[in-house]
Amino acid sequence: MLDRGAFTGVDLAMMAHPAPVDVAEARPFAVSHSKISYTGKSAHAAAYPEAGINAADAFTVAQVAIGLLRQQLPASARVHGVVTHAGDAPNAIPERATGRWYVRAESLAELAELEPRVIRAFEAGALATGCDLEIEPESKPYAEFRTDERALGHYRANALALGREFAQPGQAARMNRASTDMGNVSQAVPAIHPYIGIGSLPATNHQREFAAHCVGGTAERALLDAALALAWTGVDRATRAGKATA
């Protein structure tokens, strides 16, 4: 939508996301998303093991290399992923293995410095095993978020007027450190991305228990409060800035 001009002429973009607790300011990481594929050669694992090239082993080498690399990464960096396929039968050496990996950093500039180091870890897996490696971006990188401070001030005041309470910094308030393509939007137009609490603690995002908290009275109140606070913020931004649109 951004590339096709959907945000051209927009004065303010806003989005709210559920979280365990309320956090007004978004600080998402920049992130790249990659599909990793190793291709080796299948063979009978007992009868002809020397004839095989193990694609699953390539991922093992790469993950060990990434684990060791983390010791030398900035505290802001995150590298994580999953192996989505690594063979079909124990008695057949895996010919192909695939996975999805994210690399996160404080900014696109830091990401550009960090990602080649992670790629070398995947190349190490290919080199050690003799597999072919393919790295395919799943999307354009997401940028870090740029918050419009004036709009954020309006949102804070409006949320407080609705009886919301913002969490203090700490583990419970970390959801604002995820990643989002809203970061790319924020680089082009003024934007805010608050997080609305659903009272889920100790459950946090991407846990089944968190999903259960997304249904019920507390969640419905959070949904309504978020919509109202964003709407009032749009009105404040439009009228106080002397503009007719937001």
VEXLUM-539143 format. One record per residue (C-alpha): x, y, z; residue in one letter. Coordinates in steps of 0.25 Angstrom, whole numbers, plus 2048, in hexadecimal, padded with zeros to 3 digits. Each point is the difference from the previous one (the first is absolute). Layout:
% VEXLUM-539143
XYZA ...
This chain:
% VEXLUM-539143
800800800M 80B80A803L 8087FD7F3D 7F38027F8R 7FD80D806G 7F57FD80AA 80680980BF 80380C7F7T 7FA80C806G 7FD7FA80DV 80280980CD 8017F580BL 8007F0800A 7FC7F980CM 7FF7F2805M 7FE7F980DA 8047F2804H 7FC7F780BP 80A7FD80BA 8007FB80FP 80180F805V 7FE80E7FAD 80C8067F9V 7FF80D7F9A 80D8017F8E 8047F67F5A 80F7FC7FFR 7FF7F57F6P 80D7FA7FBF 8048007F1A 7FF7F27FBV 8037F87F3S 7F87F37FDH 8077F57F9S 7FD7F27FBK 80C7F7801I 8017F37F7S 80B7F6800Y 8017F57F5T 8087F4801G 7FF7F27FBK 7F77F5806S 8067F2803A 7FD7F4808H 80580480EA 8047F2804A 8047F97F3A 80680C7F8Y 80380B80AP 80C8057F8E 7F88027F4A 7F780B807G 80280F803I 7F880380CN 7F880D7FFA 7FB7FF80EA 80E800805D 80280D7F9A 7F6807809F 8067FA80CT 80E8067FCV 7F980D7FDA 7F880180DQ 80D7FD808V 80780B7F9A 7F480A803I 8007FC80EG 80F803802L 7FE80D7F8L 7F680580AR 80C80280AQ 80580B7F7Q 7F38067FCL 7FB80E805P 7F67FF80BA 7F68057F7S 8017F57F6A 7F77F47FFR 8027F47F7V 7F67F5800H 7F97F67F7G 7FA7F27FEV 8037F47F7V 7F37FD7F9T 8057F37F9H 80C7F8802A 7FD7F27FAG 7F57F67FED 8067F2806A 80A7FC80AP 8067F67F6N 80280B7F5A 80B80B801I 7F880D7FEP 8028057F2E 7F980E803R 7FE80880DA 7F980D801T 7FE80B80AG 7FB80E803R 80A80A807W 7FE80E806Y 80C80A802V 7FC80C809R 80880D803A 7FE80E805E 7FF8067F2S 8017FC7F2L 80E805800A 8047F780BE 7F97F57F9L 8088027F4A 80D7FE808E 7FA7F4808L 7F97F77F5E 80D7FD7F8P 8067FA80DR 7F47F7802V 8007FC7F1I 80E7FB802R 7FB7F780BA 7F77F97F5F 80B8007F6E 8087F880AA 7F67F6801G 8007FE7F1A 80F800800L 8027F680BA 7F67F67FAT 8018027F1G 7F28057FEC 7FB80B7F7D 7FA80C807L 7F58097FCE 7FC80C808I 7F38077FBE 7FA80C806P 7F17FE804E 7FE80F800S 80780E800K 80680380DP 7F780780BY 80680D805A 80180580EE 7F5808805F 80080F800R 7F680680AT 7F980D7FED 80280680EE 7F480A7FFR 7F67F57FCA 8067F780BL 7FD80B80AG 7F28017FBH 7FE7F1801Y 8067FF80ER 7F680B805A 7F47F97FAN 8047F2805A 80180680EL 7F38077FFA 7FA7F27FDL 8067FA80CG 80B7F97FAR 80D7FE808E 80E8007F9F 80A7F5805A 80E804805Q 80C7FA7F8P 8027F2802G 7FE7F27FBQ 7F1801800A 80180D7F7A 8097FA7F5R 7F67FD7F5M 80380E7FBN 80D7FB7FCR 7FB7F67F5A 8008037F1S 7F68057F6T 7FF8057F2D 7F980C807M 80E805802G 8028027F1N 7F3808800V 80680980CS 80C8037F7Q 7F78067F6A 7F5807808V 7FD80480FP 7FC7F4807A 7FE7F980EI 7FE7F2804H 7FB7FE80EP 7FE7F3807Y 7F37FE808I 8007F680CG 7F77F5801I 8047FC80EG 8067F37FCS 80C7FF809L 8077F6803P 7FC7FC7F1A 8078087F5T 7FE8017F1N 8017F47F8H 7FC7F780BQ 7F37F8800R 7FD80680DE 80180E7FAF 7F67FC7F5A 7F67FC80AA 80180D807H 7FC8077F3C 7F27FC802V 7F780580BG 7FC80D807G 80E805803T 8047FE7F1A 7F48077FBE 80280C809R 80F8017FBA 7FB7FF7F1L 7F680B803L 80A809808D 80A7FE7F5A 7F68047F5A 7FC80C808L 80D805804A 8057FF7F2L 7F48077FAA 80180C80BW 80F8017FCT 7FD8017F1G 7F680B804V 80A807809D 80B7FF7F5R 7F78067F6A 7FA80B808T 80C804808R 8098007F4A 7F68097F8G 7FE7F57F5K 7F37FA7FCA 8047F17FDT 8087F6808A 
